[in-house]
Amino acid sequence: MINKLVHIIRIYFAEAWLAYQGRFAITSPFGYIAGKLGFPFFLMLFFIFMGKYVGFSDPLYIVIGNILLIPASSGMGGVTLAIGDERQWGTLSYVLGSPAPRSPVFMGRAFYYIVDGFVTALLGFAIAALVFGLDLTRVNIVLLMVCSLLIAVTSSGLGFLFGSISLVTRDGWMILNTFLSFLYILVGVNFPVASLPLFLQKVAWGLPLTRGLMAARLVMDGNGWSSISGLIAGEALVGFIYILIGYFFFMFLEKRSMRSGTLDAM
């Protein structure tokens, strides 16, 4: 049992290192900074001005929500790209033909995306403190780091789901981007979940990120562990469920695509 666990951990970090060499090591500093901070910053400004137009007078609420969505989008995108790119490059059959377990192979490739999104979110808070006057003096930085990292990890389950769709269609990445747009509405990024219609509130509570975002906002307001422990536990549970669903969905679509001969078809 211990040897098997060590084997899985070794595969996970081996895939993480290969993913880093394949993507992050070849990225220029300018392209990296522009991609990680440029687009989120201007998107944040868009929502701030839109919120002012409709009478929402709390720009920091929008700033915090958009910053916290960065690690989530990185976690989701990492797993989706890990599966979709292998199929696009025609190498997916070789990966799936190996005896290695599927979960550490593809989840391992999201490791640096999770770390990258986590670090970017922390940097985003520092920039928000300078640009938007975000007060960090009452914030427990350790708890904020826990919330940001948890959001990145739990969102990878959604990435497994959308990456699995890439086994049977070329549009997995496009579907993920469309879903990311819905997250700006559903999980409390730009306005409270309580502002949504009742049906959408139920959908929001069934998604990862919702509880994690709420916990992070409580930390930003100066609350401690006792105030967020329930939300953290709920976020971890929902994220674990989505990772399991994504894994079994992946196994189902893998067998289906092998039977139909569409595994590497583009």
N, C-alpha and C positions, 0 to 999 in steps of 0.2 A: 504493500500500500504506500509506504513512504517512498520507495523507489519510483513508483508510478507518479506520485505527486511531484517529486524532484524532476522527473522527465518532462512533465507538463510545464513546470515553471521554466525549465531550460529552453523549451520550444518557444514559450511566450516571449522571453527576453531575446532569444535569437531572432525571432521575427521582428521584434521591435527595433533591433539594431539594423537589420536589413532594410526595414522601412525608412529608417533615418538616413541610411546611405543612399537610398533610391530617390528620396524627395528633399529632405531638409539640407543635406550636405551639398547639394548642387544649386541651392537657391541663393541669389545675390542678396546682399544686405538691403539694398534699396527696394527690390521686389518684395522681399519678406516684410519690411516695415510698411510699405504701401499697402500690401494685401491684408496685413493683420490689423493695422490701425487706421489707415486712410478711409476705407469703405465704411467700417463701423462708426467712425467719428462723424462723417457727413450724413450717414443714415440717422445717427442720433440727433444731429441738428435738425434734420427733416421732421422727426417726430416731436421734437421740442417746439418748433414753430407751429406745427399742425395742432399740438395740444393747446398752445396759447390761442390759436384761432377759434377753437371750439370751447374755450373757457376753462381749460384745465391749467391751473396756475401753479403747478408744482413740478418745475423742470427737473429737479433732482430725482424725483421718482422715475422719470423716463431715463435719465442718465444711468442710474443704478441698474435698472432693468436691462438696458441695452448692453451694459458692460458684462452683466452676469450671463447674457445669452452667448457671449463669445466662447467660453469653454464648452458650452452645450453644443454649439454648432461645430466646434472642432472635434468633439467626441463622436458626434453622428457622422460627420464627413469622413473621418478617418477610417471607420469600419466600412462605410459605403464604397469609398475609393479602393480599399483593399480588395474587395470582391469585384467591383465593376471594372477596374483597370486590368485585373488579371484576365478577365473575359475579353476585354477589348484588345489586349495584346496577344491573345491566343495562347496563353500559358496556364489558363485555369485548370485544364484537364491534367496537366502535370502536377499541379499543387494538390488537386483532389485525389490523384492517383497515389500519393505518398501515404505511408501508414500512420502519419502523425494525426492526432485528434484535430478536428476542425476548429473547435472553439479557441484554443490557444494560438493557432496559426493566424486566424483573422483578428481576434481581439488583441493579440500582441502587436499587430501592425497599427493599432490605434493608440499604443502607449505614448509615443512622442506627440501625437496630436492632442492627447489629453493633457500631457505636461505643458505643451505649447499653449493651449487654450487657457490653462490655469495660470501660467506666468503672464500671459497677455492680459488676463482679467485684472491681476494685481497691478500691472503697469497702468491699465486703464483707470483704476481707482486713483493712482497717484496723479495722472494727468487731469482727471476730473477735479481733484482737490485744487490744482493750480488754475485750471481754466474756468470751472463752474463754481468754485468756492465750496466744494464738498468738505464738510467738517468730519475729520477722522479722529479727532482727539478722544472721543468717547468709545471708539470702536475697539472691540477685542480682535486684534489682527489674527490670532490663531484660529478663533472660531470662524472668522470670515474666510480664511484659507481653507478650513474644513468644508464649509458650504460650497465654495467655488470648486474644489476638487471633487466633491460628491456629485455636483451637478454635471461635471464633465464625464464622470464614470457612468452615472445612471443613464445619461443620454446616449451612451454607446449601444445600449440595447435597441433603441430606435434605429441606430445606424445598421445594426445587424438585420433588422427587418427590411429596411430599404435596400441594403446591399444584397439581401436574398432575392429581391425582386429583379436585380441585375442578372440573375441566372437565366431568366426567361424573357427579358426585354432589354433593349438598349437605353431605355429611358429612366433607369433607376436614379441617376444623379439629378435629372430634371424633376422627377417626382419628389425627391428629397428637398430640393430648393423650393418647390411649391409648398411643401409641408412646413418648411422653416418660416415661410411668410405667414402661415396660419399661427405659428407659435407667437408671433408678435401680438396676436389678438388673444390667444387662448390662455396663456400661462401667467399672465400678470406682468408682462414686460413693460407696457406703456400705460396701463391703467389697471385698477384692482379687478381680480376675478369676480368679486361681488357685483361689479357693474355689468356683467354679461347676463344675457337671458338664462333662465334656470337650466334649460337643456344644455347650453354650452358650459355652464358652471360644472355640471356633472361630467361632461367630457374633459374639462380642465383638470378636475380632481383625479381622473383616471390616467393622466399623463405624468411621466417624469417631469421634473423641473418645477412644477407648480409649488410643491411643498418646499423644495430647495430654495427657490426664489423668495418665498415668504420668510423662511428661516434667515436667509442672508439679510433681508430688509430689517428684521427684528434686531439682528446683530448691529446693523448700521445705526439703529436707533439707541444703541447702548445696552441692549438686553444680554443676559448671560445664558449659560447652558440650560438652566432649568426652563427657560422660556422656549427653547427651540428643540429640546430633546425629542419631543413627540413628532415634530415635523421632520427632523433628521431621520428618525427611525422609519417613518412612513415613506420618505423619499428613497431610502435604501431598499425598503421592501418592494416598492413599485418598480424601481430600477432593476432589481434582481429578477422580478417577474418578467419584465420586458426582455431581459437578456436571455432567459430561458425560452420565452416565446420565439424570439429571433433565432435562437439556435435550432429549435425543432422545426421552425418554418424553413430554415436553410436546408436542413436534412431532407425535408419533404420535397422542396423544389429541386434539390440536387438529384434525387432519384427520378423525379419527373422529367428533368431536362436530359438526363442520361437515356431514359427510355425513348424520348422523342427525338434525340439526336441534335438538340439545340444548345448543348453545353458551351461550345465555342463558336456557334454560328452567329454572324453579325448582320 
